């Protein structure tokens, strides 16, 4: 097991870890707010229609839901 760090060393470790995260976050926000750069998004797949979803699920999977809705 590692030795416990003294309080001053823990503070320094916290600073070393958080300052780069804060700097990167501030830079990204600056680009978006001041320079007007658009927000990055992940490409999304088009959602499937309900008819396709029903084809994937067998009819037997819907039969058990009636039992649960009655509170049994």
C-alpha positions as a Python dict, from the first residue, in 0.01 Angstrom:
ca = {
    (1, 'X'): (0, 0, 0),
    (2, 'X'): (126, 348, -86),
    (3, 'X'): (219, 590, 188),
    (4, 'X'): (-21, 870, 268),
    (5, 'X'): (85, 1203, 129),
    (6, 'X'): (124, 1499, 359),
    (7, 'X'): (-141, 1771, 319),
    (8, 'X'): (89, 2002, 122),
    (9, 'X'): (168, 1726, -129),
    (10, 'X'): (-203, 1642, -168),
    (11, 'X'): (-276, 2006, -246),
    (12, 'X'): (1, 2014, -504),
    (13, 'X'): (-125, 1692, -664),
    (14, 'X'): (-475, 1837, -682),
    (15, 'X'): (-343, 2151, -851),
    (16, 'X'): (-136, 1951, -1100),
    (17, 'X'): (-440, 1745, -1197),
    (18, 'X'): (-704, 2020, -1209),
    (19, 'X'): (-519, 2307, -1379),
    (20, 'X'): (-484, 2134, -1721),
    (21, 'X'): (-851, 2028, -1709),
    (22, 'X'): (-961, 2383, -1626),
    (23, 'X'): (-736, 2528, -1898),
    (24, 'X'): (-871, 2295, -2167),
    (25, 'X'): (-1229, 2362, -2062),
    (26, 'X'): (-1172, 2739, -2063),
    (27, 'X'): (-1014, 2722, -2409),
    (28, 'X'): (-1303, 2524, -2556),
    (29, 'X'): (-1557, 2763, -2402),
    (30, 'X'): (-1361, 3061, -2535),
    (31, 'X'): (-1367, 2914, -2886),
    (32, 'X'): (-1741, 2854, -2866),
    (33, 'X'): (-1849, 3178, -2699),
    (34, 'X'): (-1603, 3438, -2831),
    (35, 'X'): (-1505, 3296, -3169),
    (36, 'X'): (-1842, 3142, -3257),
    (37, 'X'): (-1711, 2793, -3322),
    (38, 'X'): (-2001, 2542, -3328),
    (39, 'X'): (-2040, 2282, -3058),
    (40, 'X'): (-1894, 1942, -3143),
    (41, 'X'): (-2152, 1666, -3170),
    (42, 'X'): (-2139, 1295, -3232),
    (43, 'X'): (-2298, 1171, -3554),
    (44, 'X'): (-2631, 1005, -3480),
    (45, 'X'): (-2789, 722, -3670),
    (46, 'X'): (-3142, 775, -3794),
    (47, 'X'): (-3396, 622, -3554),
    (48, 'X'): (-3578, 312, -3670),
    (49, 'X'): (-3947, 332, -3746),
    (50, 'X'): (-4185, 158, -3500),
    (51, 'X'): (-4276, -104, -3759),
    (52, 'X'): (-3912, -213, -3781),
    (53, 'X'): (-3887, -232, -3403),
    (54, 'X'): (-4195, -454, -3383),
    (55, 'X'): (-4044, -687, -3640),
    (56, 'X'): (-3736, -731, -3422),
    (57, 'X'): (-3933, -823, -3109),
    (58, 'X'): (-4127, -1149, -3120),
    (59, 'X'): (-4495, -1145, -3034),
    (60, 'X'): (-4436, -1361, -2726),
    (61, 'X'): (-4239, -1079, -2563),
    (62, 'X'): (-4553, -861, -2553),
    (63, 'X'): (-4768, -1131, -2391),
    (64, 'X'): (-4592, -1108, -2056),
    (65, 'X'): (-4642, -733, -2027),
    (66, 'X'): (-5018, -775, -1973),
    (67, 'X'): (-4953, -986, -1664),
    (68, 'X'): (-4726, -719, -1514),
    (69, 'X'): (-4966, -432, -1588),
    (70, 'X'): (-5243, -606, -1388),
    (71, 'X'): (-5023, -606, -1080),
    (72, 'X'): (-4988, -983, -1047),
}
